[in-house]
Amino acid sequence: MFSQIDNNVQTPNFLNTFFMKNLGIMNLKFFLFFAILCNVIVLRAQSFTGLNSPYCSNDAPVTLTGSEAPNGSFTGSGITDNGNGTATFNPSTAGTGGTITYTVPMWTSVSAGDSHTLATRADGTLWAWGYNADGELGIGNTTDQASPVQVGTATDWASVSAGAYHSLAIKTDGTLWAW
C-alpha cells in the first residue's frame, strides 16, 4: 500500500499515482512541501461581458464584468483591474490589439497532512482526499479517496489545516471546526 519516495518518507501508492497521473507531479514529497509553504492556487479561465469588438482608440472606456464577480482579476492591454471581478477597459491605451484575460482562483486554500489533503474552493466549498482510516476527510466514512470529494454542502469555508490524523477548518463567520 505504501511506496518509498526517499529513505525517510513513505506515501500511499494511490497518492503517488494520483499526483503523477492527474497532475504530472513526479516528486510528491516536494509538491506537498511546496503546497504547505506556498498556498498553491490553481487558476481557471472564465468569461466576461462589456467589451464590444471591434473598438476604436477614441471610444470611451467601458466596464468589464467577470462571470464570477466579485472574484477574479483581469489583465491585458488597456485594462485596469478594479479588484472586485470588474475592470475598466480604456481603448486609448490598449494599442492595436492583444488579449484580455479574466481568471478566477479555483482553489483558495490547501493543506497536506501526513496522508490526506484538504482544500477550499473559491465558491466556499470544502474538499478532501487521501487516507481516511481515522475519518480525517470528514466525509462520514473511513474510505480512502484517490481524488477530491466535497465535504458536506456548506459554502462558507475560509481556510483549512490538515494534521497527522485530524483536520481543522475555519468558516467565514470565524468558527473553528475539527474532526
N, C-alpha and C positions, 0 to 999 in steps of 0.2 A: 504494500500500500504506500510506502514511502520511497522516495528516490533521493540519492545523495547529490547535493549541489556542490558542496566542498567538504572538507574533513570535519567541519563543526556544525553544519546546518543541514537539516533534513526537511523536506516539504512533501506533502501528499502528492502522489502521481497525478491525480486529477487536476491539481492546481498548476503543476508544470505543463500538463497537456493543454489546459485552457489558455494559459498565458502564451504559450508558444503557437498554438493553432489559431486562436482568435485575435491575439494582439501582436504576434510576431516578436514576442519578448523572449529572448534566449536565456537571459540571466535573471531568474525570478528574484533571487536574493537582492541583487542590485536594484531592481524595479521596486520591490517592496520598501527598501531603504529609502529610495528616491521619493516614493509616494508619501511616506511618513514625513519626511523632511520638507517636501516641496509642495504639498497640497495639490496634486495633479488635477488639472482641469482640462476636460476634453471639449472641444468646440464643434458645433454643427452649424451649417448654413441654414438660413431661414429666408422668408420673403418679406418684402416691404412694399408700401404704397406711397404715392405722392409725386413720383417722377414721371413726367410726360416726355417721351423721346420722339423726335429729336428736340434739342433745345438750342437756343441762340445765346451768345455770350452777353447780350444785353437784356435777357429775360430776368425777371425779378426772382430773388431767392425763394425756394419752396421748402416746406417742412416734409420730411420723410418719416413715416411711422412704421416701425418693425412689427411683424406679426405676433411677437411675444412681448411687446412693450408692457411694462416698463423695463423688462430685461433686455439685454443685448446691447451691442455697440456697433457703430458704423465707422468705416474707413474708406478712403478714396479721395481722388482729386476734387476739390471744391467742397469737401464735406467738413462740417463742424459738428462733432458728436455732442449731443446735449446731455448725455449721461442718464437718460431715462427711457431708452428704447426709441428715441427720436433723434433726428439730425436735421441740420439746415444745409441744403444744397445751394451753393451760390454759383451759377453758371459763369459769372465773370472771372472766377478764379479756378474754374475747372479745366481750362485748356481745351484741346481739341479731341478729347475722348478719354477713355480709361474705364476702370471698373470700380463700382461701388459695392462694398461687401458689408453685409449685416450678419453678425454672428451672435449666438446665444450659448453660454456655457451649458453643456448637458449635465455634467457632474459638478457640484459646487463644493463638496467636502468628501474626503475619502480617508479611511484609516485601516491599516492592516494589523491584525492581531497575530498570535502565533500561527494559526492555520485558517483564519477566516478574515473576511474583509467586509466593511460596512461603507456605504456611500449615500449621500443625499443628492438629489437632482434639483435642477433649477425650479421645478414645479413643486418643491417641498416634500416629495415622496422619499421614503427610506428604503434602501435596497441592501441585501446581504448575500454573500456566497462563501463557500468553503466548507471546512469541517464543522460539524454540528452535533457531535455526540452529547454535549452538555447543554444544548439549546441556545448556544451563543448567537445563533442567527435570528432568534426571536420570531420564528415563523410557525410556532405551535407544534413542532415535531422535532425529532432528532435525526432527520435525514440530511446527509451531506448534499450540498448543491454546487454543481460544477460551473454554473453561470448565475448572474444576478437574478434574484427573485425579490419581489416587492414585499416589504414587511408591513402588514396591515393596510389600511386605506387612508390614513391621515396624510394631509398635505401641508403640515406646518412644522416639519423637522428643519432645524437650522444647522446642526453640526453633529458629528459622531466621533466616537473613540472606541476602538476595539482593543480589548485586553487579551490576556492569555486564554482564558476560558469564559470570559464575560464580555458584555457590550454596554456602552453608555451612549446616550444621545440627549441633546437639548432641543426643546421645541422653541418656536418663535416667541412664545409667551414667557420664556425663561425657565420653565420647569425642567428638571433633570430626571431622566428615566434610565433604569438599569435592569439588565436581565442576564 
